[in-house]
Amino acid sequence: MGKTTEMKDHHEPTDQAADSRPADSSRRAFMGVAAGVTAAVVAPGVVLHSVTAAPRSEAVAGDVRWGLLIDTAKCADGCSACVDACGRENGLDLQSKPEGAAQAHWDDQKAVWIRKVKLRDNQTGRVTNLPMMCQHCEHPPCVDVCPTGASFKRADGIVMVDRHTCIGCRYCMMACPYKARSFIHEVMEDQLTRVPRGKGCVESCNLCVHRRDFGEASTACVDACREAGHEAIVFGDLKDPESTIRLRLAEMASRQIREDLSLNTGVRYSGI
């Protein structure tokens, strides 16, 4: 004969609920004693205090789009205030030339997030100065070609690189029509904790994202340009009709660099 197995009804009342309270009380008492023993083991006279974790950051809002307006008529020839401030803010000034490397080669190789560009009118010979950085495109080519998803665009329009997933393939550098990205060729011993970087990663301007996430209202380049007396760069929310940048855009004609690519950049220029 086959073996018969007795099956209990799942709805059958048991004494488990009645017994749970003493067990829980005993468990709590045991944990309390264990905690006391652990505290005693740490070190005599040392008191352990509970620490409350920092609140989780709020999600990035999609009803904001950060951008820049650059008035090239105010951008001074020979001024590098924005470039220098960006370097200090993001630790780029901590790079050091490898021993034996030619200065010209190092100047081409070292990472920069902003570079000053001169545009010359072939008809009139007029020269226009403008700072060139990541244009924070609505449709960024760098994001499209990245095989790991390291290049990405936040909901607030900031285009960034996740250094943890960047494999250094440099496809994004080739895809960027603005040549706005840099590759870290050397190990950097001195770094800023807010902007860690490693050899073999690509990076570019992120509109001082650490300031954005702490609610600050400006960028390093904007502050430096204002302190230099030029006020050529305006930062703000392109979606807010009352923001300074939107009001300025309504007052003056502006253009995107390479409008023909239909990338809808977050950086606009007047006077070009």
Phi, psi and omega in degrees: 000148179287155180284133181261129179251128181280125179253131179268143176291131180294342181265001181293129181295142178230175179265010185298317181297322182292329184272350188289327185296311178298322181297317180295320180297318180295321180297317179296320179296319180296316181296324178296317178295317181298320179296320179295320178295317180300316180298323181290329182286329184306303177181143178297132177084356180269129179251127179268129178249142177288143181241127179276130181294151177295145180297145179293140181295149177288151179294149178292133184275140178273354179271010177238141169224111182282143180199179181231146169238125183243119178270102185293339178293337180260352181282115189277138176294132179086351179277134178235024184302316182292319180296314181295319181294321177298318179298317179291316184296324187248015174074012180289336179284354179272357177291146178231142182293129178300145181299130178090350181283141178290142182300319181297320178294319180293322179299326179281334188266327187295151183287134174223144178258336176228136173226145179275131182240142176251128175252129180246126176285119183294335182276316186254342183081002181295135180253130178244132177262139175208145174279135180244127178217185173307133184269359176049061183293148172290328178238075189286123177298328180298326179288321182297324186267349184292121184283345183248354184081011180294324174276127183210162178243127178286166180296336180269011173093354181281126178267131187222174175235128173274107185292342180285335182247355177291129180255004176073025181288336177069018174300322182296325179295322179288328183281336184287119180285353183255000182051046188264357183253150181236154179248134179274107185273334187239153174291132180255118180283316180265123182219159172269138182296331181281345179226071179287146178213150180230157179299136177093013179246156177257148179207166179197176179308133176237026179054039180049058187301331178296329175288320181301314186287349174252013173080011178285150192259010184215181175236165182297320182292322178296314180299316182293320180295321178293316180295333177280355176089013184259319182052046181273345185242130177241133178245145176174189182269114182290344181267349182267111182295343180262358181287156181301320183293322178291321179295321178292321179296328179286338183270333186228152176287139179219161181222161170262149172285130182057056176300334182297342180276351178055044180270347182051071185289154176271358177246125181241151181234138172250150178087016177237000000 
